[in-house]
Amino acid sequence: MKQAIAYLTDALDAKVETRVFKFDPLYSGGPAYIDGFDYPCYVDLSTLAIDPAPKALLEHDPNAVVGKLENIKNDGEKITCDAIVGGTTLAAKVIEWAERVADWVPSIGVYRIDDRDVEFVPEGAGANVNNQAVVGPAYVCHGGALCEGSFVAIGGDGSARSLLATIWNEDMTKKRK
């Protein structure tokens, strides 16, 4: 299995509070438009493994670790999870963007075993993936492991969403964290 080595190059900063983002979904199970593929790609969720310690990255950059993924749920049709972000100045920039500018878009990162695991569905042919009918041309990626979820400005899955979680104070007033 191909693996990327993640380096934490950002400075640790104890003043950066941790925030929780809801990736709902991280991946919708539908078509994703990915650089390097000339047709939509579908990740087969029935064959997807979960890496034991998936990271939260910025723009799929293994040198830009901003946190970790937790509470990962794969129901066979979509993947949802929490991204726990904080502790570094780069993480602070992710949080600041979400609080002041706009919501991030999440993007799934999957290691594939090799190219034999990518099935091409020819034009007009059909396949069933993630409980939906797919008509080619398209690619279906079988196997692999969810290794990371990234905060991206422009994502390949138009249905993926990232929301900064709302925290409630004791007096039940909203406090974004």
C-alpha positions as CSV (number, residue, x, y, z in Angstrom):
1,M,0.0,0.0,0.0
2,K,1.3,3.4,-0.9
3,Q,1.8,5.7,2.1
4,A,2.5,9.3,2.5
5,I,4.6,10.5,5.4
6,A,3.1,13.4,7.3
7,Y,5.5,16.0,8.8
8,L,4.3,18.5,11.3
9,T,6.2,21.6,10.2
10,D,4.0,24.2,11.8
11,A,4.9,25.7,15.1
12,L,2.9,24.4,18.1
13,D,1.0,27.2,19.8
14,A,-0.6,26.6,23.1
15,K,-2.8,29.7,22.7
16,V,-4.7,28.1,19.7
17,E,-7.9,26.6,21.1
18,T,-9.2,23.4,19.7
19,R,-12.3,23.6,17.5
20,V,-14.6,20.9,16.2
21,F,-15.7,20.9,12.5
22,K,-18.5,18.6,11.3
23,F,-17.8,17.0,8.0
24,D,-21.3,16.1,7.0
25,P,-20.6,14.6,4.7
26,L,-16.9,14.2,4.2
27,Y,-17.8,12.2,1.1
28,S,-21.4,12.0,-0.2
29,G,-20.9,8.7,-2.0
30,G,-21.5,10.4,-5.3
31,P,-19.4,11.6,-8.2
32,A,-16.2,13.4,-7.3
33,Y,-14.3,15.4,-9.9
34,I,-10.6,14.8,-9.2
35,D,-7.5,16.2,-11.0
36,G,-5.9,13.5,-13.1
37,F,-9.2,11.7,-13.9
38,D,-11.1,12.7,-17.1
39,Y,-14.4,11.4,-15.8
40,P,-16.2,11.4,-12.4
41,C,-14.8,9.1,-9.7
42,Y,-16.8,7.1,-7.1
43,V,-15.1,5.7,-4.0
44,D,-16.7,2.3,-3.3
45,L,-17.6,2.7,0.4
46,S,-18.4,-1.0,0.8
47,T,-14.6,-1.8,0.3
48,L,-13.1,1.2,2.0
49,A,-11.1,0.7,5.2
50,I,-10.4,3.4,7.8
51,D,-6.8,4.2,8.6
52,P,-6.2,3.9,12.4
53,A,-5.2,7.5,12.8
54,P,-6.6,9.7,9.9
55,K,-5.4,13.3,9.9
56,A,-7.1,16.6,9.1
57,L,-5.0,18.4,6.5
58,L,-5.1,21.7,4.6
59,E,-5.4,21.2,0.8
60,H,-4.3,17.5,1.0
61,D,-0.8,18.6,1.9
62,P,0.9,16.0,4.2
63,N,3.1,18.9,5.5
64,A,0.0,20.8,6.6
65,V,-1.5,18.8,9.4
66,V,-4.1,20.8,11.3
67,G,-5.7,18.1,13.4
68,K,-7.3,14.7,13.3
69,L,-10.5,12.9,12.3
70,E,-12.8,11.3,14.9
71,N,-16.2,9.7,15.1
72,I,-15.9,8.4,11.5
73,K,-19.1,6.8,10.2
74,N,-19.4,4.9,6.9
75,D,-23.0,3.9,6.4
76,G,-22.3,2.5,2.9
77,E,-23.8,5.6,1.2
78,K,-21.7,8.4,2.7
79,I,-19.0,9.2,5.2
80,T,-19.4,11.7,8.1
81,C,-16.9,12.6,10.8
82,D,-15.6,15.3,13.1
83,A,-12.3,17.1,12.4
84,I,-10.6,18.2,15.7
85,V,-8.5,21.2,14.8
86,G,-6.1,23.2,16.9
87,G,-2.7,23.6,18.5
88,T,-0.7,25.2,15.7
89,T,-0.7,28.5,13.9
90,L,-1.8,26.8,10.7
91,A,-4.8,25.4,12.5
92,A,-5.5,28.9,13.8
93,K,-5.7,30.1,10.2
94,V,-8.2,27.3,9.3
95,I,-10.3,28.3,12.3
96,E,-10.1,32.0,11.5
97,W,-11.1,31.5,7.9
98,A,-14.2,29.5,9.0
99,E,-15.2,32.1,11.7
100,R,-14.6,35.2,9.6
101,V,-14.7,34.4,5.9
102,A,-16.5,31.3,4.8
103,D,-17.1,27.6,5.4
104,W,-14.4,25.3,4.2
105,V,-15.2,22.4,1.8
106,P,-14.1,19.0,3.0
107,S,-12.3,16.5,0.7
108,I,-11.6,12.8,1.2
109,G,-8.1,11.4,1.0
110,V,-7.9,7.7,0.1
111,Y,-4.8,5.5,-0.4
112,R,-5.3,3.1,-3.2
113,I,-3.5,-0.3,-3.3
114,D,-2.7,0.2,-7.0
115,D,-4.3,1.1,-10.3
116,R,-5.8,-2.4,-10.6
117,D,-8.3,-1.3,-8.0
118,V,-9.7,1.4,-10.3
119,E,-12.6,0.2,-12.5
120,F,-13.4,2.1,-15.6
121,V,-17.2,2.1,-16.5
122,P,-17.4,2.7,-20.2
123,E,-19.8,5.2,-21.8
124,G,-23.4,4.0,-21.5
125,A,-22.5,1.0,-19.3
126,G,-23.8,0.8,-15.8
127,A,-22.6,0.0,-12.3
128,N,-24.0,0.1,-8.8
129,V,-21.9,1.8,-6.2
130,N,-22.8,3.2,-2.8
131,N,-26.4,2.1,-3.4
132,Q,-26.8,4.2,-6.5
133,A,-26.8,3.5,-10.2
134,V,-23.8,4.9,-12.1
135,V,-23.8,5.3,-15.8
136,G,-20.4,5.6,-17.5
137,P,-18.1,7.0,-18.4
138,A,-16.9,7.0,-14.8
139,Y,-14.3,5.5,-12.5
140,V,-15.0,3.4,-9.4
141,C,-12.2,3.1,-6.9
142,H,-12.4,-0.1,-4.9
143,G,-10.4,-0.9,-1.7
144,G,-8.0,1.6,-0.2
145,A,-8.2,3.3,3.1
146,L,-9.5,6.6,4.3
147,C,-6.3,8.3,5.4
148,E,-7.2,11.9,5.7
149,G,-9.9,14.5,5.3
150,S,-8.8,17.9,4.0
151,F,-10.0,21.5,4.3
152,V,-10.1,22.7,0.7
153,A,-11.2,25.9,-1.0
154,I,-12.6,24.1,-4.0
155,G,-13.7,20.4,-3.6
156,G,-14.4,17.7,-6.0
157,D,-17.6,16.5,-4.3
158,G,-20.2,19.2,-4.7
159,S,-22.3,17.7,-1.8
160,A,-19.6,17.6,0.8
161,R,-20.0,20.1,3.7
162,S,-17.8,21.4,6.6
163,L,-19.5,23.2,9.4
164,L,-17.8,24.8,12.4
165,A,-19.6,23.1,15.3
166,T,-21.8,25.2,17.6
167,I,-21.0,24.9,21.3
168,W,-23.7,25.8,23.8
169,N,-22.9,27.7,27.0
170,E,-24.5,26.6,30.3
171,D,-27.2,29.3,29.9
172,M,-28.1,27.7,26.5
173,T,-26.8,30.6,24.4
174,K,-24.8,29.8,21.3
175,K,-21.1,30.1,21.4
176,R,-19.2,29.2,18.2
177,K,-16.0,27.4,19.0
